[in-house]
Structures are given as structure tokens and as C-alpha cells.
Amino acid sequence: MKRMMFALAVASFGAIAWAETAVDPPMLKLHTRGLKPPAGAGETFTPFEAAVDWDPQRTAVVVVDMWDDHWCRGAAERVVEMAGPLNEFVSKARDAGVLVVHAPSTCVDFYKETPARRRVIAAPYAKPPIELAADQRWGTAWDYPDEPREPAMPIDDSDMGCDCAEQCEINAPWKRQIAAIEIDDKRDAVTDNGQELVNLFAERGVDNVIICGVHLNMCVLGRPFAIRQLVKMGKNVVLVRDLTDTMYNHEMAPHVDHFAGTDLVVEHVEKYWCPTITSSDLTGGKPFRFAAQK
């Protein structure tokens, strides 16, 4: 009896000691930037900055369409250049306790036998808080611009945005996410489906979403796992403004260089959809810049 009581006492002490030493992971400290809408007639958008603390266990990073190749040579080269810094960012997020969701549209079958893909499929059905986008575009459901909330893009991408000296032929060469971005099968998820994302987020209690990837004027806004639909679902969303790119040809309106065009679309997102952050909030280094960016 004494031996049993001693064992129970040791077990109880161990439980108390674990409870006293176990701590939740530190909050994510994000420095957001955005534009408040006009309060009345004749007024303009007002810039704001705000520091927010997000619980990493209720936060996800979604990596949008960082494919292994692209029909536009310039776009493919910029993805290669950005992939390393983006991988560092998601690695820091993962280590902080954030769920990393890889969303290479139309390529998820490449990962069908992986734990990261099966993890999403296994998540139980959850009823969406809104009617999910159903119209199809470029291989997935698509959430189109929501007028009058969102006016036309500040750049003309009607030519599909190839900024190369010789225009590239449009095709679909991508087969997977670029290999430079690590997928951790023990913790990450892979999907390009809106309902699957609803299921996964409900299972994990995700309220906050950090978006990065390409291309901002197209997939990062319109895909079923991207900004428009997530905001409509009531998620707290931020865009990583230095880890994105646009499909924009500088010879089209408003006739600015490629990176200035991207800045205009970032401003569009800050006006009509969500605030932005830079990758330095998690990496501690300088924000990413393309080598050709002035």
C-alpha cells in the first residue's frame, strides 16, 4: 500500500511539474499596414499601421501557386528567385506553431500519397459559413471581383501579363510546387480546394491566415483558398507584400515598371480586402526584394 501511495504521489508530482512548465507558444507579433476606406464624400483612403498578436495555433500560412514552372519565362524566373526567401518564411512560421498549407493549383495529385495531402482529405466535413465560389477558372473554383466593393485592377492584365521582350506562349507546364519550398509531411497540408480548406481550418480552429505566393492580381485574390474567399468567410487575413508578384506587362496601362505595377496591386488589396505585412515579422531580416527591383 505504501509503495502504491508513493507511486501515485510521484505521478501526481510529475503531472503538476508538467503543468507548471508547459507553456503555449509565443504569440506572433505582426506589423500590419493598410488603407481605411473614406468615412464620407470627398474623403480619401487613410493609411494606417497596427501591431497585432496572433495565436500561432489558430493561424495558417497559405502558399499560393508557387509552381515548378510557368508559361511565362519572366514569371518562372521570379518564382525561382523568391522561393528561397519564401521557404525561410514558412519554415519560421512552422517552427512557431503555424499550420503551413501548400496550394499549388491543379497539382495536388502529385502529392496524393503523401501524409500532407492525406491530412487534408481526412479532415471531417464542416459547413462553410458562406456559399463557396463555384465558377471554374484555370482548373479550380474562382472567386471573381466583388463589385462595388472592389473596382477594376489598377493595372491592365488583359494580355495575361507576360513582361518578357518576346511574348511567351501560354500553356500549363507546371506539375508540382517548386522543390525549393519544403513540405513537412509531419505537419503541413496540401490542397487547392475551398471546401477542403474549410474542413481543415474547422478541425484546427484556424481563424487567422497569412497569404503569400503568386500571382497577386490573379490567383492570390481569386483562387478558392485565397484572399477574396477567406475574407468573405470571416477569417483575419494578411498578405505578405514582399513575398508576392504580379502578371503585369509594363507596356500596358498604367505604363509603369513591373514592380511598380505589383505595388499598385498591393495597394489595391490594402484598400479593398486586407492589411499587409512583410516577411521580416517572422524572419527578423530585411524584406525580400527582387534583384531587378528599383
N, C-alpha and C positions, 0 to 999 in steps of 0.2 A: 504493500500500500504506500509506504513512504517513498519507494522508488518510483511508483506511478505519479504521486503528487509532485515529486521533484521534476519528472519529465514534463508534466503539464506546466509547471512553473517556468521551466526553460523555454518551452514552446510559446507561452504567453509573453515572456520577456522578449523573445525573438520577434513576435508579431508587433509588439509595442515599439521595439527599436526600428523595425522596418517602416512603420507608420510615421515615426519621427524623422527618419532620414529620407523617405521617398518624397520627392517634390515634383510639381508639374514643371514642364519645360518652360523656359523664359518666354515672355510674350514677344511677338515680332513687332519691332518698332519701325513703322513705315512713315516716310515723309511725303505726303501726298500733295499734288498740285492740280488745280482745276480752274474752271471758269463758272461763276454763278450766273444764272440767266438774269436778264433785265427784270427789275422789280416793277417797272412801269413804262409807259410810252416815252420814247425819246431817250431812254437809258440804254447802256451797253452792257456787255458781259463784264463781270468784275473778277479779276484774278484773285485766287485765294491759295493759301498753303495751310495744311493742317497735319499735325502729328497724330497718328493713330496707333493703338496697341491691338494686335490681333492674336487670338489664341491659335498657336500653330496646329493644335489638334483639331481645330474646326476650320482649317484653311487648306486650300488646294492650289497648286500651280498647274495651269493647263498650257502645254506646249503645242502650238498650232502649226501644222503643216510644214515642219522643218524636214522636208523630203531629202532623199539622197541625190536627187537630180531635178532639173526643171527644164521646161521647153525653152526658156529664155536664158541665154548664157550668162548675162549680167546678173540676173536674179539668182542663178545657181552659184555663181562666184561669191555673191554677198552672203548667201546661206552658209557656205563653207567658212567664210571669214568670221561670221557671227557665232558659229556652232560651238567653238571652244569657250568663249565667254558665257554663252547661254548654259552650257553644261556646268560650268563653275557655279552659276547662279542656282540652278536646280539642285546641284549637289549640296550647297549650303542650305537651301530650303528643306531638302530631305533630312539632313542631319539635325535640323532644328525641329523636326517632327511634322513637317508639312507633307501632305499626300501629293505626289507628283503624277499627273495624268498626261500621258503622251497621246497626241491626237493627230497622227499622220493620215489624213483623209484618204479613203479608198484603199488603204494599205494594211488594214488591221488583220487581214487573213494571213499576212506574213508572220504574225505573232500568235496564230490561233492555238498552238500547242504550248505556249509559254504561261507560267503562273501569272504574269502581269495581265495577260488577256483573260485568262480563266477567272481571275479575281473579279473582274467586272461582270462577266457572264453569271457568276454565282450570286451576285447581289440580288436580294429579293425585290420584286416589283414594288414601286412606290408611285402613288398617284401624283402626276405633275400638278403644280399649283396654277398652271396656265395651260391653254391649248398649245401644244408644241408645234413648231413650224413643220409643215408637211410638203410644201412645194419643193421640187427637186432641182438642184443646180450643181453641176460639176461633181456628181457622184454621191451627194448627201442631201439631206433636207437643207433648206436655206431660209434664213430669216431676212427678208428684204427690208429696205429702208422704210421707216415708220413715219410717214408724213402725217400731220405737220410737225411732229416732234423733231424730225431730222430732215433738214433740207438737202439739196444735192451736194455731192462731194466738192470740196474746194479745188480739186484737180480733175482734169478731163482724162479719164482712163478708158474712153470708148474704143481706143485702138489696142486695148489689153495691156498697155503699159510697158512694152519692151523698149528699153532705153539704149539698146546696142546700136552701133553705127550702121550695121546691116541687120535688118529686121529678121528675127528668128521665126522659124516655122512652128506653129502651135501643134503640140502633140501631148502625150501623157507618159513621159519616160520614168516617172517615179515608181519605186517598188517597195520602199520601206522608209522609215525615218533615217536621217543621216547618222552613220555609225558613231560619229564623234560625240553624240549626245547619249550618254549611258542610260540604259533602262535597268533598274534594280528590280529583279524578279521577286525579291523578298518583300518589297514594299510598294512598288509603283503599280500603275494601271495603264491599260491601253484601250482606247475606244474612239470612235468617230460618230457615235450615235447619241442623240439627245436624250432618249428615254433611258438608255444605259447609264448616262451621266446622272440623271435624276435618281435612279436606283442607288448608284454608288454613293452619291452625296447624302442621300437619306440614311443609308446604312452607317456612314461615317460621321454624320452630324455636321457636314460641311456647310458653313454659312458664308465664308469669305473665299474669294477666288482671285488669284493673280494670273494675268494673261500675258503670254509672250509668244513670239513666233511671227510667221508671215502668212499673207501679206495684209497689211492693216486696212487698206481701202477695200479689201475683198473678203478673204476668209476669216481674218481675225475679228471682223464685225459680223459676218453673215452665217458662218457655219453653225450647226445646231448645238455646239459646245462652246460657242464664242460669245462676244460681248453683248450683242443685242438680246439674245435669248436669256443669257444669265441675268442680265439686269431686269428683264421682264419677269423673271422667276423670283425676284426679290433678293438675290444674292448681293453681298457687298463686293464690288468688283473694282480692281485697279489694273491698269495697263502698265507694263514695264516699257517706258517710252524709248529707252536706248537699246532694247532687245527686240526690235521690230523693223520692218522695211515695207516699202510700197511697190506696187507695179505702176510706175509712172514714167512716161517719156517726156523729157524736158522740152521737146519740140511742141508739145500740146499745152493748152491753157492750164495754168496762168503763165507759162513760159519762164519758169524758174528752174534751177538745177534740181537734180533728182532728190537730193537730201533735203533741200528746202521744201520740195513737194511733200516729203514724208512729214516734215514739221507741221505743215498745214493740215495734214490729216490727223496728226496727234492733237492739234488744237481743236479740230472738229470733234474728236472723241471727248476731249475735256469739256467742250461746250454742251454736248447733247447726250452723252452716255455715262462717263465715269471719270474719276480722277486718274492721275498717272503717278508713277514712282520711277526711280532709277534703280538699276541693279546694285548700286553701291550700298543700298539699305541692307542687303544681305551679305554682299561680298566684302564690304569695307574698303574696296578700292575705288578707282575712278570709274565713272560711267563709260560704257563701251562707245567707241566711235569707229566708223569705217575709215580705212586708210585714205580714201578719196574724199572724205567729208571735210568741207572747208570749215 
